Structures are given as C-alpha cells and as structure tokens.
Amino acid sequence: MTDINSKQYWDHRFSTDWVSAGGHGQTRFFATLAAKLMPDWFKDLVLREQWKICDWGCAEGQGVDELSKWLGVNSITGVDISEVAIAKAQASFPHGRFKAQSFDNLDDYDVIFSSNTLEHFDRPFDVVARLAEHTKRFLVLLLPFQEYDRIPEHFFTFDLDNIPVCPVPGFAAVACRVVDAAKINLDYWNGKQILLIYARLSALGDIRPDLRNFFVSDDTYEAFARERSQVIVQQHASEREQFAGQLAQIHSEQAATNARLESTQQALRDVYAERDVGKAKLTWSQEALSERDRTLGELKCAITERNRRIDKANQECSALSTEIASLHACNERLKIEGEHCAALLAEARAHADGVEMQLNTMLRSKTWRLRSAIRRLAGRA
C-alpha cells in the first residue's frame, strides 16, 4: 500500500477524486473556520506587520484564497508535497503564490498555518517540531478534535490529554479555541475542530495574550459560521456544476478523441496492410537483389579472370614488343653490317680487279719479254 503521506499518494488523490469528494469546499470551510477562531490581536498583527505566511498542506489552494480574504493580506504562500495539487492551485488562482515542497526544502516564514493535516501522521508532534524549525513567530494549527471514530486516512486523535502546551523548546500555546463543526455544516465535518496558536516566545515582544485566548469553545461563532458555510456550499455547488460542465465537455472531447482514435486505428490498419504488401514486395525485391548480387558476383569473377588474362597477354605482348624491338635492332645492325660488307666486297672486288689488271699487265709484259727472248734466242740460232 502506498504511504498516505507520500507524494505519490496525494498526486493520485488530486488527480482523481479530490473534487468529487468535496475537497474544494472542505478546504475553504476549514480556512474560514480558522480565520474566525483566530484572536483579534493576532489578526491585527498579521494585517499590520504583513507577515509572510505559509499554508502548509494547501491542497488545491482554496484555503489560501479564503485566508487572504479574511486576513486582508496577499503574502500567503500555499505549500504542498503534491505537484499535481500545486499545478491546479496555480491554474485556479494565477495571482497567488504556490510551491511544491517537502520538509527538506521548506522555506522559513513568520507564520506557518496548517489545516487538518497532522492527523494523517502517527506522531504528529514530531511534524510540529519540524515545522517549528521554519517558523519565526507563530505556528497556527487547525485539527480534528476528539475524533474517536477516525476515518481511514486519520491515524491520531487529538484530545486535551495529548496536546502539549509547549510542543518544542522555545514555543508555547498562546491561544486555543474549539468549535463543533457538525453544528455548522455536517457535510464538511461531523465533529469538533480545535484551533491552536503556538508562539516562539522570543518573538512575542510586548504581546501579552490573556486567558480569553484559551476559551475552549465559542458558541457565538456557530451562527456566523453556519451562514458562511451556506455561502461555501453554494460556491462548492457552483464549482461542482462547473466541474460537471467541464466533465461533460471532457466526455464530449473524449468521444471525439475516441472517434479520431478509431479513425487513426483504421488508418493504422490500412498502413499495416500496405506495410505487409510492401514487406512482401521487399522480400521479392530482396530475393531479386540477392540473385542480382549473385550474378554480379559471378560477373565480377569472370571480369577478374578476363582482366588476369588480359594482364598476362599484356605481359606477353610487352615481352614480344621487347623481343621485336630487339629484332629490329638486330636487323638494323645486320643491315649496317651488310652495307659495310657490301662496301668491303665492292672494295675487294675493285682491288681484285686492280690486281687482275696488274697481273694481266705483268703477264702480258712477261709474255712479251719471253717472246722477245725466244725470238732473240731463235735469231741467234
């Protein structure tokens, strides 16, 4: 079960049944009750000094609005642990001051007021001690009194024998009033309420509260409170009517939203159908792409093999080109050598012709001489 004093619990309450359970009217009723029970000297001080006041556990802000009217000040800050409540309070009272805070980050105030919150704790005066740490002057508490048949959310019954005069060192009770709220409006509270004002003694100064502040009950208040509660009931009824109108508008908007949602869902179903068709096409396309990729792979392999063969042929062509170039060079050399040989042969032929001519000449000369010699010999004979 969620802790009743947790943020989660109260966020849920303020998000669901707070208004329908009468939370607005009860909060305003308790604030009016407290303001009327406060001693005149205390309200005069608040108005004259314009003290900074905190409504701790302010719910959705109706108490802050009511106290501001009765005390005549605009320096009240509503504080609650629930961010949902604070958001609604700020929306309802845009000119008011509201904060979502826990004990760990609570600011300091001249007066801290708390209405019907401490009964939710098993050890409420431990909470009072923590509130006193942030109170410069007065701590004002409105509590269910002598609630012997407690409602499920209440864990402590306040009575004369368990309410301390000095709840913490340096603080003491300076006022106490009890009223039977059931006689005023049974719808808001079926029992008594007690108002306690604790003062930081060092801050009292010249203030000297007397015993009139400790009247346990004040029947003269009941007629006024009953009249004021009727006004609150009317306001609450108006709020309920407004809430009912808002609820009807919300239901109408919800119906329209549901229709749009159904249309959107149908559109989504159509989109899903198109998506399924697209998926089938995509699957076919993926298979085609896979086949294409396989074909491309084979083609790439073939191209690679062709390129390899081309590279090899290029290498062979390069070798052949080198060999052809070498043959051309050899041919050139052979041509040159042939031409050289031809020149040598021609020269040899010319030399041979010259030699032959010389030999012929010599032969003819020798033949002539021989003939001449023969003739001379023959002549002698």
C-alpha contacts under 8 A as a table, 3 or more apart, distances in Angstrom:
res1	aa1	res2	aa2	distance
2	T	6	S	7.31
2	T	8	Q	7.40
2	T	9	Y	6.13
3	D	6	S	5.25
3	D	9	Y	6.63
4	I	9	Y	5.69
4	I	10	W	7.42
4	I	120	H	7.50
4	I	153	E	7.27
5	N	9	Y	6.90
5	N	10	W	7.43
5	N	120	H	7.18
5	N	121	F	7.64
6	S	9	Y	5.41
6	S	10	W	6.69
6	S	81	I	7.88
7	K	10	W	5.44
7	K	11	D	5.93
7	K	81	I	5.74
7	K	82	S	5.40
8	Q	11	D	5.16
8	Q	12	H	6.20
8	Q	82	S	7.76
9	Y	12	H	5.28
9	Y	13	R	6.37
10	W	13	R	4.84
10	W	14	F	6.02
10	W	81	I	7.84
10	W	82	S	5.87
11	D	14	F	5.33
11	D	15	S	6.05
11	D	82	S	5.29
11	D	83	E	6.87
11	D	84	V	5.48
11	D	85	A	7.03
12	H	15	S	5.03
12	H	16	T	6.16
13	R	16	T	5.30
13	R	17	D	5.84
13	R	18	W	5.70
14	F	17	D	6.60
14	F	18	W	5.12
14	F	19	V	7.71
14	F	84	V	6.42
14	F	85	A	5.90
15	S	18	W	7.29
15	S	84	V	6.87
16	T	19	V	7.89
17	D	20	S	5.21
17	D	21	A	5.77
18	W	21	A	5.28
18	W	22	G	6.62
18	W	23	G	5.18
18	W	24	H	7.72
19	V	22	G	5.30
19	V	23	G	5.20
19	V	24	H	6.11
19	V	240	R	7.86
20	S	23	G	7.34
20	S	240	R	7.69
22	G	25	G	5.58
22	G	26	Q	6.11
22	G	188	Y	7.88
22	G	236	H	7.74
23	G	26	Q	5.23
23	G	27	T	6.00
24	H	27	T	5.33
24	H	28	R	6.33
24	H	60	E	7.29
24	H	62	Q	6.22
24	H	236	H	6.91
25	G	28	R	5.23
25	G	29	F	6.00
25	G	62	Q	7.91
25	G	188	Y	7.55
25	G	232	I	6.33
25	G	233	V	6.74
25	G	235	Q	7.57
25	G	236	H	5.15
26	Q	29	F	4.94
26	Q	30	F	6.13
26	Q	188	Y	5.33
26	Q	189	W	7.95
27	T	30	F	5.34
27	T	31	A	6.30
27	T	59	A	7.79
27	T	62	Q	6.05
27	T	63	G	5.49
28	R	31	A	5.15
28	R	32	T	6.25
28	R	62	Q	5.25
28	R	63	G	4.90
28	R	66	E	6.09
28	R	232	I	7.15
29	F	32	T	5.24
29	F	33	L	6.17
29	F	188	Y	7.31
29	F	229	S	6.39
29	F	232	I	6.63
30	F	33	L	4.93
30	F	34	A	6.14
30	F	63	G	7.47
30	F	115	S	6.85
30	F	142	L	7.82
31	A	34	A	5.13
31	A	35	A	6.15
31	A	63	G	5.05
31	A	64	V	7.79
31	A	66	E	6.14
31	A	67	L	6.01
31	A	115	S	7.24
32	T	35	A	5.13
32	T	36	K	6.22
32	T	63	G	7.90
32	T	66	E	6.40
32	T	67	L	6.88
32	T	70	W	7.49
32	T	225	A	7.95
32	T	228	R	7.92
33	L	36	K	5.41
33	L	37	L	6.25
33	L	225	A	6.93
34	A	37	L	5.13
34	A	38	M	6.21
34	A	142	L	6.48
34	A	195	L	6.59
35	A	38	M	5.37
35	A	67	L	6.49
35	A	70	W	6.31
35	A	71	L	7.19
36	K	39	P	8.00
36	K	221	Y	7.62
37	L	177	R	6.44
37	L	195	L	6.92
37	L	221	Y	7.92
38	M	42	F	6.67
38	M	43	K	6.79
38	M	195	L	7.70
39	P	42	F	5.36
39	P	43	K	6.53
39	P	175	A	7.57
39	P	213	N	6.77
40	D	43	K	5.13
40	D	44	D	6.02
41	W	44	D	5.04
41	W	45	L	6.18
42	F	45	L	5.15
42	F	46	V	6.29
43	K	46	V	5.04
43	K	47	L	6.19
43	K	71	L	6.30
44	D	47	L	5.17
44	D	48	R	5.97
45	L	48	R	5.08
45	L	49	E	5.72
45	L	50	Q	7.83
46	V	49	E	5.44
46	V	50	Q	5.46
46	V	51	W	5.70
46	V	71	L	7.27
46	V	73	V	7.84
47	L	50	Q	5.28
47	L	51	W	7.67
47	L	71	L	6.57
47	L	72	G	6.40
47	L	73	V	6.35
50	Q	73	V	6.63
50	Q	75	S	6.91
51	W	75	S	6.92
51	W	109	Y	7.96
51	W	110	D	5.71
51	W	111	V	7.06
52	K	75	S	5.39
52	K	76	I	6.30
52	K	77	T	7.82
52	K	109	Y	5.45
52	K	110	D	5.22
52	K	111	V	6.43
53	I	75	S	6.16
53	I	76	I	4.64
53	I	77	T	6.21
53	I	109	Y	5.85
53	I	110	D	6.02
53	I	111	V	4.72
53	I	112	I	5.77
53	I	113	F	7.21
54	C	76	I	5.60
54	C	77	T	4.86
54	C	78	G	5.92
54	C	79	V	6.80
54	C	109	Y	6.42
54	C	111	V	6.29
54	C	112	I	4.73
54	C	113	F	5.90
55	D	58	C	5.44
55	D	63	G	7.74
55	D	64	V	6.58
55	D	76	I	6.87
55	D	77	T	6.12
55	D	78	G	4.81
55	D	79	V	5.99
55	D	112	I	6.21
55	D	113	F	4.89
55	D	114	S	5.74
55	D	115	S	7.93
56	W	78	G	6.37
56	W	79	V	4.98
56	W	80	D	6.19
56	W	112	I	6.72
56	W	113	F	6.05
56	W	114	S	5.07
56	W	115	S	7.77
57	G	78	G	7.41
57	G	79	V	5.79
57	G	80	D	4.61
57	G	81	I	7.23
57	G	114	S	6.40
57	G	115	S	7.33
57	G	117	T	6.61
58	C	61	G	5.53
58	C	62	Q	7.71
58	C	63	G	6.48
58	C	64	V	6.93
58	C	78	G	5.25
58	C	79	V	5.66
58	C	80	D	5.65
58	C	114	S	7.80
59	A	62	Q	7.76
59	A	79	V	7.99
59	A	80	D	6.24
59	A	82	S	7.80
59	A	85	A	5.47
59	A	86	I	7.10
59	A	89	A	7.55
60	E	85	A	4.87
60	E	86	I	6.15
60	E	88	K	5.82
60	E	89	A	4.35
61	G	64	V	5.25
61	G	65	D	6.44
61	G	78	G	6.54
61	G	85	A	8.00
61	G	86	I	7.60
61	G	89	A	4.75
61	G	90	Q	7.72
61	G	92	S	7.77
61	G	93	F	7.39
61	G	98	F	7.99
62	Q	65	D	5.14
62	Q	66	E	6.21
62	Q	89	A	7.72
63	G	66	E	5.03
63	G	67	L	5.97
64	V	67	L	5.27
64	V	68	S	6.07
64	V	76	I	6.54
64	V	77	T	7.30
64	V	78	G	6.18
65	D	68	S	5.30
65	D	69	K	6.52
65	D	93	F	7.74
65	D	96	G	7.91
66	E	69	K	5.26
66	E	70	W	6.37
67	L	70	W	5.11
67	L	71	L	5.79
67	L	72	G	7.92
68	S	71	L	5.38
68	S	72	G	5.49
68	S	73	V	5.21
68	S	74	N	5.89
68	S	75	S	7.93
68	S	76	I	6.87
69	K	72	G	5.27
69	K	73	V	7.23
73	V	76	I	7.20
74	N	96	G	7.87
76	I	96	G	7.90
76	I	97	R	7.06
77	T	96	G	7.33
77	T	97	R	4.93
77	T	98	F	5.47
77	T	99	K	7.36
78	G	86	I	7.98
78	G	97	R	6.24
78	G	98	F	4.53
78	G	99	K	6.27
79	V	86	I	7.52
79	V	98	F	5.79
79	V	99	K	4.92
79	V	100	A	5.75
79	V	101	Q	6.25
80	D	83	E	7.38
80	D	85	A	7.21
80	D	86	I	6.64
80	D	99	K	6.71
80	D	100	A	5.17
80	D	101	Q	5.98
80	D	102	S	7.41
81	I	100	A	5.36
81	I	101	Q	5.29
81	I	102	S	5.50
82	S	85	A	5.32
82	S	86	I	6.45
82	S	100	A	6.21
83	E	86	I	5.07
83	E	87	A	6.06
83	E	100	A	5.41
84	V	87	A	5.23
84	V	88	K	6.36
85	A	88	K	5.21
85	A	89	A	6.07
86	I	89	A	4.93
86	I	90	Q	6.10
86	I	98	F	6.13
86	I	99	K	6.40
86	I	100	A	6.06
87	A	90	Q	5.29
87	A	91	A	6.25
88	K	91	A	5.03
88	K	92	S	6.12
89	A	92	S	5.12
89	A	93	F	5.93
89	A	94	P	7.92
89	A	98	F	7.19
90	Q	93	F	5.14
90	Q	94	P	5.09
90	Q	95	H	7.76
90	Q	96	G	6.73
90	Q	97	R	7.36
90	Q	98	F	6.45
91	A	94	P	5.55
93	F	96	G	5.44
101	Q	104	D	7.75
101	Q	105	N	6.08
101	Q	106	L	5.89
102	S	105	N	5.80
102	S	106	L	6.01
103	F	106	L	5.15
103	F	130	R	7.58
106	L	134	H	7.34
107	D	134	H	6.61
108	D	134	H	4.42
108	D	135	T	6.04
108	D	136	K	7.15
109	Y	112	I	6.40
109	Y	134	H	6.25
109	Y	135	T	5.40
109	Y	136	K	6.04
110	D	135	T	5.71
110	D	136	K	4.65
110	D	137	R	5.11
110	D	138	F	6.60
111	V	135	T	5.95
111	V	136	K	6.80
111	V	137	R	5.89
111	V	138	F	4.82
111	V	139	L	5.76
111	V	140	V	7.31
112	I	131	L	7.51
112	I	135	T	6.18
112	I	138	F	6.62
112	I	139	L	5.04
112	I	140	V	6.18
113	F	139	L	6.07
113	F	140	V	4.64
113	F	141	L	5.88
114	S	117	T	6.55
114	S	118	L	7.98
114	S	140	V	6.44
114	S	141	L	5.08
114	S	142	L	6.35
115	S	141	L	5.97
115	S	142	L	4.66
115	S	143	L	6.40
116	N	119	E	6.60
116	N	141	L	7.86
116	N	142	L	5.84
116	N	143	L	4.96
116	N	144	P	6.56
117	T	120	H	5.89
117	T	143	L	7.47
118	L	121	F	5.70
118	L	124	P	5.24
118	L	127	V	7.45
118	L	143	L	7.22
119	E	122	D	7.58
119	E	124	P	6.67
119	E	143	L	7.17
119	E	144	P	7.34
119	E	154	H	5.25
119	E	155	F	5.87
119	E	156	F	5.11
119	E	157	T	6.96
119	E	158	F	7.86
120	H	124	P	7.78
120	H	153	E	6.09
120	H	154	H	4.73
120	H	155	F	5.47
120	H	156	F	7.00
121	F	124	P	5.17
121	F	154	H	7.38
121	F	155	F	5.84
121	F	156	F	6.70
122	D	155	F	5.42
122	D	156	F	5.90
123	R	126	D	5.71
123	R	127	V	7.20
123	R	156	F	7.66
124	P	127	V	5.14
124	P	128	V	6.42
124	P	156	F	7.59
125	F	128	V	4.55
125	F	129	A	6.12
125	F	167	P	6.77
126	D	129	A	5.12
126	D	130	R	6.54
127	V	130	R	5.10
127	V	131	L	6.22
128	V	131	L	5.01
128	V	132	A	6.05
128	V	167	P	7.31
129	A	132	A	5.05
129	A	133	E	6.64
129	A	167	P	6.99
129	A	168	V	5.95
130	R	133	E	5.32
130	R	134	H	7.31
131	L	134	H	5.49
131	L	135	T	6.51
131	L	139	L	7.91
132	A	135	T	4.88
132	A	136	K	7.91
132	A	139	L	6.96
132	A	168	V	7.73
135	T	138	F	6.38
135	T	139	L	6.62
135	T	200	R	7.93
136	K	200	R	6.92
136	K	203	A	7.36
137	R	199	A	5.77
137	R	200	R	5.16
137	R	203	A	5.60
137	R	204	L	7.44
138	F	197	I	6.73
138	F	198	Y	5.62
138	F	199	A	4.45
138	F	200	R	6.17
139	L	197	I	5.77
139	L	198	Y	5.00
139	L	199	A	6.31
140	V	195	L	7.26
140	V	196	L	5.78
140	V	197	I	4.51
140	V	198	Y	6.34
141	L	195	L	5.70
141	L	196	L	5.13
141	L	197	I	6.42
142	L	193	Q	6.74
142	L	194	I	5.68
142	L	195	L	4.53
142	L	196	L	6.46
143	L	158	F	7.46
143	L	193	Q	5.59
143	L	194	I	5.34
143	L	195	L	6.56
144	P	147	E	6.23
144	P	157	T	7.53
144	P	158	F	6.78
144	P	191	G	7.52
144	P	192	K	6.11
144	P	193	Q	4.63
144	P	194	I	6.35
145	F	157	T	6.95
145	F	158	F	5.25
145	F	159	D	6.09
145	F	178	V	7.84
145	F	191	G	7.44
145	F	192	K	5.14
145	F	193	Q	4.93
145	F	194	I	5.59
146	Q	157	T	6.04
146	Q	158	F	5.66
146	Q	159	D	5.23
146	Q	191	G	7.95
146	Q	192	K	6.89
147	E	150	R	5.71
147	E	157	T	5.48
147	E	158	F	7.07
147	E	191	G	7.04
147	E	192	K	7.60
148	Y	157	T	6.37
150	R	153	E	7.96
150	R	154	H	5.90
150	R	155	F	7.44
150	R	157	T	7.49
151	I	154	H	5.57
152	P	155	F	7.69
154	H	157	T	7.98
158	F	162	N	6.49
158	F	163	I	6.60
159	D	162	N	5.66
159	D	163	I	6.35
160	L	163	I	5.81
164	P	167	P	5.35
165	V	172	A	5.58
165	V	173	A	5.18
166	C	169	P	6.76
166	C	170	G	7.67
166	C	171	F	5.57
166	C	172	A	4.38
166	C	173	A	6.41
166	C	198	Y	7.96
167	P	171	F	6.62
167	P	172	A	6.96
168	V	171	F	5.68
168	V	172	A	7.86
170	G	200	R	5.75
170	G	201	L	5.75
170	G	202	S	7.28
171	F	198	Y	6.12
171	F	199	A	5.36
171	F	200	R	4.54
171	F	201	L	5.75
172	A	198	Y	5.19
172	A	199	A	5.57
172	A	200	R	6.84
172	A	201	L	6.86
173	A	176	C	7.48
173	A	196	L	6.90
173	A	197	I	5.68
173	A	198	Y	4.23
173	A	199	A	6.31
174	V	196	L	7.91
174	V	197	I	5.78
174	V	198	Y	5.80
174	V	199	A	6.45
174	V	209	P	6.23
174	V	213	N	6.82
174	V	214	F	7.61
175	A	195	L	7.78
175	A	196	L	5.85
175	A	197	I	5.05
175	A	198	Y	7.28
175	A	209	P	7.72
175	A	213	N	4.58
175	A	214	F	5.29
176	C	194	I	7.08
176	C	195	L	5.56
176	C	196	L	4.78
176	C	197	I	6.53
176	C	213	N	6.10
176	C	214	F	4.73
176	C	215	F	6.50
176	C	216	V	6.27
177	R	194	I	5.66
177	R	195	L	5.14
177	R	196	L	6.87
177	R	213	N	7.47
177	R	214	F	6.38
177	R	215	F	5.76
177	R	216	V	4.88
177	R	217	S	5.53
177	R	218	D	7.07
178	V	192	K	6.85
178	V	193	Q	5.71
178	V	194	I	4.36
178	V	195	L	6.33
178	V	215	F	7.75
178	V	216	V	5.11
178	V	217	S	4.41
178	V	218	D	6.82
179	V	192	K	5.59
179	V	193	Q	5.50
179	V	194	I	6.54
179	V	217	S	5.58
179	V	218	D	6.37
179	V	219	D	7.30
179	V	221	Y	7.93
179	V	222	E	7.65
180	D	183	K	5.81
180	D	184	I	7.31
180	D	191	G	5.81
180	D	192	K	4.18
180	D	193	Q	6.36
180	D	222	E	7.96
181	A	184	I	5.09
181	A	185	N	6.28
181	A	186	L	7.11
181	A	188	Y	7.97
181	A	189	W	5.91
181	A	190	N	6.60
181	A	191	G	5.66
181	A	192	K	5.33
181	A	193	Q	6.41
182	A	185	N	5.44
182	A	186	L	4.56
182	A	188	Y	7.90
182	A	189	W	5.73
182	A	190	N	4.48
182	A	191	G	4.99
182	A	192	K	6.87
183	K	186	L	6.71
183	K	222	E	7.23
183	K	226	R	7.67
184	I	222	E	6.18
184	I	223	A	7.65
184	I	225	A	6.15
184	I	226	R	4.44
184	I	229	S	6.92
185	N	188	Y	5.83
185	N	189	W	6.75
185	N	190	N	7.83
185	N	226	R	6.61
185	N	229	S	6.49
186	L	189	W	5.36
186	L	190	N	5.09
187	D	190	N	7.18
189	W	192	K	7.77
199	A	203	A	7.46
199	A	204	L	7.03
200	R	203	A	5.46
200	R	204	L	6.75
201	L	204	L	5.36
202	S	205	G	6.93
204	L	207	I	5.30
204	L	208	R	7.67
209	P	212	R	7.97
209	P	213	N	6.70
210	D	213	N	6.01
210	D	214	F	7.95
211	L	214	F	5.32
211	L	215	F	7.39
212	R	215	F	5.85
215	F	218	D	6.90
218	D	221	Y	5.88
218	D	222	E	7.71
219	D	222	E	5.50
220	T	223	A	6.66
220	T	224	F	7.74
221	Y	224	F	5.50
221	Y	225	A	5.98
222	E	225	A	4.99
222	E	226	R	5.86
223	A	226	R	5.12
223	A	227	E	6.33
224	F	227	E	5.21
224	F	228	R	6.15
225	A	228	R	4.94
225	A	229	S	5.86
226	R	229	S	5.05
226	R	230	Q	6.36
227	E	230	Q	5.24
227	E	231	V	6.70
228	R	231	V	5.13
228	R	232	I	6.33
229	S	232	I	4.80
229	S	233	V	5.99
230	Q	233	V	4.91
230	Q	234	Q	6.23
231	V	234	Q	5.09
231	V	235	Q	6.20
232	I	235	Q	4.89
232	I	236	H	5.88
233	V	236	H	4.86
233	V	237	A	5.93
234	Q	237	A	4.94
234	Q	238	S	6.07
235	Q	238	S	4.98
235	Q	239	E	6.06
236	H	239	E	4.86
236	H	240	R	5.99
237	A	240	R	4.86
237	A	241	E	6.08
238	S	241	E	5.01
238	S	242	Q	6.03
239	E	242	Q	4.90
239	E	243	F	5.82
240	R	243	F	4.76
240	R	244	A	5.84
241	E	244	A	4.85
241	E	245	G	6.04
242	Q	245	G	4.99
242	Q	246	Q	6.05
243	F	246	Q	4.90
243	F	247	L	5.85
244	A	247	L	4.79
244	A	248	A	6.00
245	G	248	A	5.01
245	G	249	Q	6.08
246	Q	249	Q	4.93
246	Q	250	I	5.94
247	L	250	I	4.82
247	L	251	H	6.04
248	A	251	H	4.93
248	A	252	S	6.09
249	Q	252	S	4.95
249	Q	253	E	5.98
250	I	253	E	4.93
250	I	254	Q	5.79
251	H	254	Q	4.78
251	H	255	A	6.04
252	S	255	A	5.05
252	S	256	A	6.24
253	E	256	A	5.00
253	E	257	T	5.88
254	Q	257	T	4.75
254	Q	258	N	5.88
255	A	258	N	4.91
255	A	259	A	6.15
256	A	259	A	5.00
256	A	260	R	6.14
257	T	260	R	4.95
257	T	261	L	5.83
258	N	261	L	4.72
258	N	262	E	5.99
259	A	262	E	5.03
259	A	263	S	6.14
260	R	263	S	4.95
260	R	264	T	5.89
261	L	264	T	4.85
261	L	265	Q	5.92
262	E	265	Q	4.91
262	E	266	Q	6.10
263	S	266	Q	5.06
263	S	267	A	6.09
264	T	267	A	4.89
264	T	268	L	5.96
265	Q	268	L	4.79
265	Q	269	R	6.06
266	Q	269	R	4.91
266	Q	270	D	6.19
267	A	270	D	4.99
267	A	271	V	6.04
268	L	271	V	4.80
268	L	272	Y	5.92
269	R	272	Y	4.89
269	R	273	A	6.10
270	D	273	A	4.99
270	D	274	E	6.12
271	V	274	E	4.98
271	V	275	R	5.85
272	Y	275	R	4.72
272	Y	276	D	6.08
273	A	276	D	5.03
273	A	277	V	6.29
274	E	277	V	5.03
274	E	278	G	5.93
275	R	278	G	4.79
275	R	279	K	5.90
276	D	279	K	4.82
276	D	280	A	6.22
277	V	280	A	5.07
277	V	281	K	6.19
278	G	281	K	4.95
278	G	282	L	5.78
279	K	282	L	4.75
279	K	283	T	5.95
280	A	283	T	4.99
280	A	284	W	6.22
281	K	284	W	5.02
281	K	285	S	5.90
282	L	285	S	4.81
282	L	286	Q	5.82
283	T	286	Q	4.93
283	T	287	E	6.14
284	W	287	E	5.05
284	W	288	A	6.09
285	S	288	A	4.91
285	S	289	L	5.88
286	Q	289	L	4.85
286	Q	290	S	5.96
287	E	290	S	4.90
287	E	291	E	6.17
288	A	291	E	5.02
288	A	292	R	5.98
289	L	292	R	4.82
289	L	293	D	5.83
290	S	293	D	4.91
290	S	294	R	6.05
291	E	294	R	4.97
291	E	295	T	6.11
292	R	295	T	4.99
292	R	296	L	5.90
293	D	296	L	4.89
293	D	297	G	5.92
294	R	297	G	4.93
294	R	298	E	6.29
295	T	298	E	5.09
295	T	299	L	6.02
296	L	299	L	4.84
296	L	300	K	5.86
297	G	300	K	4.97
297	G	301	C	6.16
298	E	301	C	4.98
298	E	302	A	6.16
299	L	302	A	4.94
299	L	303	I	5.96
300	K	303	I	4.95
300	K	304	T	5.93
301	C	304	T	4.96
301	C	305	E	6.14
302	A	305	E	5.04
302	A	306	R	6.03
303	I	306	R	4.92
303	I	307	N	5.90
304	T	307	N	5.00
304	T	308	R	6.05
305	E	308	R	4.91
305	E	309	R	6.19
306	R	309	R	5.01
306	R	310	I	5.99
307	N	310	I	4.86
307	N	311	D	5.93
308	R	311	D	5.01
308	R	312	K	6.14
309	R	312	K	4.90
309	R	313	A	5.98
310	I	313	A	4.92
310	I	314	N	5.84
311	D	314	N	4.92
311	D	315	Q	6.06
312	K	315	Q	4.96
312	K	316	E	6.15
313	A	316	E	4.87
313	A	317	C	5.84
314	N	317	C	4.86
314	N	318	S	5.85
315	Q	318	S	4.92
315	Q	319	A	6.15
316	E	319	A	4.94
316	E	320	L	6.03
317	C	320	L	4.86
317	C	321	S	5.85
318	S	321	S	4.94
318	S	322	T	6.10
319	A	322	T	5.01
319	A	323	E	6.13
320	L	323	E	4.86
320	L	324	I	5.87
321	S	324	I	4.96
321	S	325	A	5.92
322	T	325	A	5.05
322	T	326	S	6.12
323	E	326	S	4.85
323	E	327	L	6.09
324	I	327	L	4.83
324	I	328	H	5.98
325	A	328	H	4.96
325	A	329	A	6.11
326	S	329	A	4.96
326	S	330	C	6.14
327	L	330	C	4.84
327	L	331	N	5.96
328	H	331	N	4.92
328	H	332	E	6.08
329	A	332	E	5.02
329	A	333	R	6.13
330	C	333	R	4.92
330	C	334	L	5.89
331	N	334	L	4.87
331	N	335	K	5.79
332	E	335	K	4.92
332	E	336	I	6.04
333	R	336	I	5.06
333	R	337	E	5.95
334	L	337	E	4.88
334	L	338	G	5.75
335	K	338	G	4.90
335	K	339	E	6.01
336	I	339	E	5.05
336	I	340	H	6.03
337	E	340	H	4.81
337	E	341	C	5.91
338	G	341	C	4.86
338	G	342	A	5.89
339	E	342	A	4.96
339	E	343	A	6.08
340	H	343	A	5.02
340	H	344	L	6.09
341	C	344	L	4.84
341	C	345	L	5.84
342	A	345	L	4.86
342	A	346	A	5.93
343	A	346	A	5.06
343	A	347	E	6.01
344	L	347	E	4.92
344	L	348	A	5.91
345	L	348	A	4.82
345	L	349	R	5.87
346	A	349	R	4.91
346	A	350	A	5.95
347	E	350	A	4.97
347	E	351	H	6.00
348	A	351	H	4.92
348	A	352	A	5.86
349	R	352	A	4.88
349	R	353	D	5.91
350	A	353	D	4.98
350	A	354	G	6.08
351	H	354	G	4.91
351	H	355	V	5.98
352	A	355	V	4.88
352	A	356	E	5.80
353	D	356	E	4.89
353	D	357	M	5.97
354	G	357	M	4.99
354	G	358	Q	6.00
355	V	358	Q	4.84
355	V	359	L	5.88
356	E	359	L	4.87
356	E	360	N	5.86
357	M	360	N	4.92
357	M	361	T	5.86
358	Q	361	T	4.90
358	Q	362	M	5.89
359	L	362	M	4.87
359	L	363	L	5.69
360	N	363	L	4.84
360	N	364	R	5.88
361	T	364	R	5.12
361	T	365	S	5.98
362	M	365	S	4.90
362	M	366	K	5.93
363	L	366	K	5.01
363	L	367	T	5.81
364	R	367	T	4.92
364	R	368	W	6.01
365	S	368	W	5.13
365	S	369	R	6.11
366	K	369	R	4.95
366	K	370	L	5.83
367	T	370	L	4.88
367	T	371	R	5.98
368	W	371	R	4.97
368	W	372	S	5.84
369	R	372	S	4.83
369	R	373	A	5.93
370	L	373	A	4.94
370	L	374	I	6.00
371	R	374	I	4.88
371	R	375	R	5.91
372	S	375	R	4.95
372	S	376	R	6.02
373	A	376	R	4.94
373	A	377	L	6.01
374	I	377	L	4.99
374	I	378	A	5.84
375	R	378	A	4.84
375	R	379	G	5.89
376	R	379	G	4.94
376	R	380	R	6.23
377	L	380	R	5.17
377	L	381	A	6.27
378	A	381	A	5.07
